[in-house]
Amino acid sequence: MNTLLLKVNPLKPDAKKIEAAAQIIQRGGLVAFPTETVYGLGADALNPEAVLALFAAKKRPLDNPPIVHVADPKEVQRLVAEVPPKAQLLMDKFWPGPLTLVFKRSEIMPKVTVAGLNTVAIRMPKHPVALALIRQSRCPIAAPSANLAGKPSPTTAQHVYEDLNGRIDAIIDGGATDIGVESTVVDMSVDPPMLLRPGGTPFEALKTVLGDMKLHPFVQAEQELSSLGEIRSPGMKHKHYAPKAQVILVEGNVSAVTVKIRELAESYKVTGEKVGILATDETQTAYHADVVKSLGSRSNLSTVAQNLFRLLREVDAQNVDVIIAEGVSSDGLGLAVMNRLRKASGYHIVKAE
């Protein structure tokens, strides 16, 4: 398969290129496209064969439900059994944006699209390219991240190309994504609502609207949970966000973390292994390793989130054996960053005292 590359202005995408991509979706094909969070790999959510092809292209397990993307909140009505009042509040406040809501599904949703569940995860993205593609395709678009399953999510078209060239029909290149981590997922099929995956919409912002809201134990887990119950959100069950290199996450206060990472880096160096370090602006100069990159300042967690997946890929591309990453605060977008780092490390977490 030849993968078509369609470069567009992210703010004013070329209508002809969007129409060409939409025709691929309508024919049951696969198109990668930018959203404000990460790049998604899109298929007609109501076409079971297209969704199966999407799973195959990503090598994604069939029990990991993709998120369904719409271009208008009114589209939700036919896809779900009901829209609870609390869900309507969140849609009014946060859509379009990086927030996915889980509803009881309607009969119109193919079983493969919802991974056999009685629920469906839906969001309305806040990106001109994504919205234009959904509108032109005239169907809801199922779109997990546009990477091979388990790898760091793609934040540029180049990342998508590296993973999926020859496996999908087209990539719309709309430049780098803005937020850099996936959408927040909230289960509205239960009361009180439950946050299943932290992401681009902070937990604190949701609580100001809903008040009563729970965090799934998985969100802040420091080890693999033996039982997750029914998996209603992407990113909960399978290994995610991981580069080829082993990842070690070091958590604690900044000075203790710096000392521990230097110790670890030295111990790997002695055994002849190549070490990469994901630091922050405040600590970057404290380290000597084969590769040292800064995620950004600890006082600006949105920048850290934006850089996370890109830098995991960049450091991994240097053929390091191990990547040692600093933990950050779990406030705001930090909750999503720490969730992704813990998953990327396979819960190989070192506590610095």
HELIX and SHEET records of a PDB file:
HELIX    1   1 ALA A   15  GLN A   26  1                                  12    
HELIX    2   2 PRO A   48  LYS A   58  1                                  11    
HELIX    3   3 PRO A   73  GLU A   75  5                                   3    
HELIX    4   4 VAL A   76  LEU A   79  1                                   4    
HELIX    5   5 PRO A   85  PHE A   94  1                                  10    
HELIX    6   6 PRO A  128  SER A  137  1                                  10    
HELIX    7   7 ALA A  157  LEU A  164  1                                   8    
HELIX    8   8 PHE A  203  LEU A  210  1                                   8    
HELIX    9   9 PRO A  217  GLN A  220  5                                   4    
HELIX   10  10 VAL A  254  VAL A  270  1                                  17    
HELIX   11  11 GLN A  284  ALA A  286  5                                   3    
HELIX   12  12 LEU A  301  ALA A  317  1                                  17    
HELIX   13  13 GLY A  334  ALA A  344  1                                  11    
SHEET    1   A11 LEU A   4  LYS A   7  0                                        
SHEET    2   A11 ALA A 170  ASP A 173  1                                        
SHEET    3   A11 VAL A  31  PRO A  34  1                                        
SHEET    4   A11 TYR A  39  ASP A  44 -1                                        
SHEET    5   A11 ILE A 141  ALA A 142 -1                                        
SHEET    6   A11 VAL A  68  HIS A  69 -1                                        
SHEET    7   A11 THR A 119  ARG A 123  1                                        
SHEET    8   A11 LEU A  99  LYS A 104 -1                                        
SHEET    9   A11 THR A 184  ASP A 187  1                                        
SHEET   10   A11 MET A 194  ARG A 197 -1                                        
SHEET   11   A11 LYS A 214  LEU A 215  1                                        
SHEET    1   B 5 VAL A 291  SER A 294  0                                        
SHEET    2   B 5 VAL A 275  ALA A 279  1                                        
SHEET    3   B 5 VAL A 322  GLU A 326  1                                        
SHEET    4   B 5 GLN A 246  GLU A 251  1                                        
SHEET    5   B 5 ILE A 349  LYS A 351  1                                        
END                                                                             
